[in-house]
Amino acid sequence: MRMIDLRSDTVTKPGDAMRQAMLEAEVGDDVYGEDPTVNRLQKLAAEMADKEAALFVPTGTQGNLLAILAHCQRGEEYIAGQQAHCYRYEAGGAAVFGGVQPQPIEFEDDGRLDLTKVAAMIKPDDDHFAITRLICLENTQGGKALPLDYQSDAAAFAREYGLRLHLDGARVFNAAVRQQVQLSEITRYYDSISFCLSKGLGSPVGSILVGSREFIERAHRWRKMAGGGMRQVGILAAAGIYALKHNVVRLAEDHQNARRLAKGLCNIEGLDVELDKVDTNMVFVSMALEKQPQLVNSLKEQGILIGGYGQLRLVTHHDIVADDVPVVVEAFEKAVAGL
Ligand SMILES: *Cc1c(COP(=O)(O)O)cnc(C)c1O
């Protein structure tokens, strides 16, 4: 039985054309800078983001880690969302490797960090405090694309306070497609951006970090230290190039499928679907906590996988087709009726 896997957009598997590109990749030793496919991927990514340089890294987690370490010194801090991946879901890496302290702040409902609240957290020049150096935003955040004018305000704010601005853009292409803008219309506001090739874009492995040449040189040293200097990794870079060239525009289908899914689910009694929060490829469903394990199991028996902690989360992606949507809605109806 084919499973309809809505747990995350990380579950995509490379198709034949992507595998063919990987098979044919020209490779060399990337620690010597001699892998032509990695060099091509980095050049393409830097061009798309309109930044001086790019670095291919194994994971988004490492991309964020290198960014924080390249921006901040020991005893400095970065401000990030309480639920931000780079604070909550990266095992405290910046503190462990860099002695860099996080300062979390609650996200607003739409994924912004309120700049007034950020201002209140910036530490005065006083020996008692860590030195505030960096603000990290996330886009998309919980599936919501950050408004462009907010990102512009955040960039002006960071400049005013002499802070750097990093974007955890694991799904920034979902935001760009949603807002019908080029990637560079978003990346222009940031000193650095990390984004995943391995989520909606469908690569098996890999993320990209972009920024100024000098920033990427510092990140490159940290990548080596973190054990991320890879060798004939053009095989994976080839998948990344394929993803950037072929899988960006089609993200709109994922967004459409998510919307249709949410519309179908919101008619089911006992489920609470926040329709207005479905902005890109994620649908969040609330329901009585004690009934969730039974629901998840019943869906699994019907060939559908979903995830969530507290709230159920359904993520559409490359390997979900429009015809899956009514199948999922029907399975939910059946599962909820049986609770
Ligand atoms: C997935 C994700 C990352 C990076 O994840 P990896 O699994 O390390 O590639 C970073 N930030 C956000 C918001 C993510 O969703």
The ligand as a MOL file (V3000), in Angstrom:
LIG
                    3D

  0  0  0     0  0            999 V3000
M  V30 BEGIN CTAB
M  V30 COUNTS 15 15 0 0 0
M  V30 BEGIN ATOM
M  V30 1 C 13.6760 21.8360 8.8410 0
M  V30 2 C 14.0370 23.1440 9.3860 0
M  V30 3 C 15.3830 23.5180 9.5930 0
M  V30 4 C 16.5570 22.6200 9.3180 0
M  V30 5 O 16.3410 21.3020 9.4370 0
M  V30 6 P 17.3640 20.1430 9.0770 0
M  V30 7 O 16.5440 18.9540 9.3580 0
M  V30 8 O 18.5310 20.2970 9.9520 0
M  V30 9 O 17.7310 20.2660 7.6310 0
M  V30 10 C 15.6210 24.7860 10.0680 0
M  V30 11 N 14.6270 25.6430 10.3120 0
M  V30 12 C 13.3350 25.3350 10.0990 0
M  V30 13 C 12.2860 26.3560 10.3490 0
M  V30 14 C 13.0030 24.0740 9.6400 0
M  V30 15 O 11.7100 23.7710 9.4480 0
M  V30 END ATOM
M  V30 BEGIN BOND
M  V30 1 1 1 2
M  V30 2 1 2 3
M  V30 3 2 2 14
M  V30 4 1 3 4
M  V30 5 2 3 10
M  V30 6 1 4 5
M  V30 7 1 5 6
M  V30 8 2 6 7
M  V30 9 1 6 8
M  V30 10 1 6 9
M  V30 11 1 10 11
M  V30 12 2 11 12
M  V30 13 1 12 13
M  V30 14 1 12 14
M  V30 15 1 14 15
M  V30 END BOND
M  V30 END CTAB
M  END
